[in-house]
């Protein structure tokens, strides 16, 4: 598959503070020292945050870039920027410029601080990206969700439903299968299928104390969901033609107007989930036969991981 050419210089304005590496067709997991994940050329930033805050609760804070998304204008013209909220008691702490959650803790942020309808997206493609590390073994679910108001609609990450091995997967339509019991769920699709087998040919298992980069995709125009786990330079999303680790049909008409990071189980010493580099982008669907790769731009010499981790596939 030939990917669209990308020139790193075109991103200099947005990422002038970072030494740059640009790889066409990549959205790649790498060191947490410094990174910026950018989706296909032509996509637009809805909101991003690297959690550079003082230690303490994140609730009520409103940093980062964007979060004033006007879906009609396709621009950041919907003041004011939204602040982080929560849906249920749990831990929601910033520690060393990273977000940490446990015991059903998490954060949610609307795409705009104005109204949920102004920032709502239900056409084209929405990309969700974050890094996630599950500390210890007590965590049940952990993932990034597309929200419609206060209801979870799609969950990307490690679901709890029928998933004793803690595989990565996708849960559709706000079910307790993915996170909390937000409503009746349509179903769960795990990497490698839903068989509870540790064979690497049957999915990607979330190892404890290991950082992963996840990229979730809602492709409204192609009625498709996708999840990449530690994607590399060979990965791309082009509607039905893609290299996602797991996909799932999606014909719902729900808006996406917010994002949530959340985890279940655990305590302050075993079961904390560490999150960083949250980003949401949107863009038009890419028709065949054109191909559009995911793009990584970041800083930190020698930190780029070009190979998929061995656990990914047999």
PyMOL commands that set and color helices and strands:
alter all, ss='L'
color gray80, all
select helices_A, chain A and resi 8-11+200-202
alter helices_A, ss='H'
color red, helices_A
select strands_A, chain A and resi 21-23+36-38+44-49+56-57+65-66+91-95+98-102+106-110+125-134+139-148+151-158+169-172+187-190+211-219+224-229+237-238+241-242+246-249+258-265+273-283+295-298
alter strands_A, ss='S'
color yellow, strands_A
deselect
rebuild
show_as cartoon
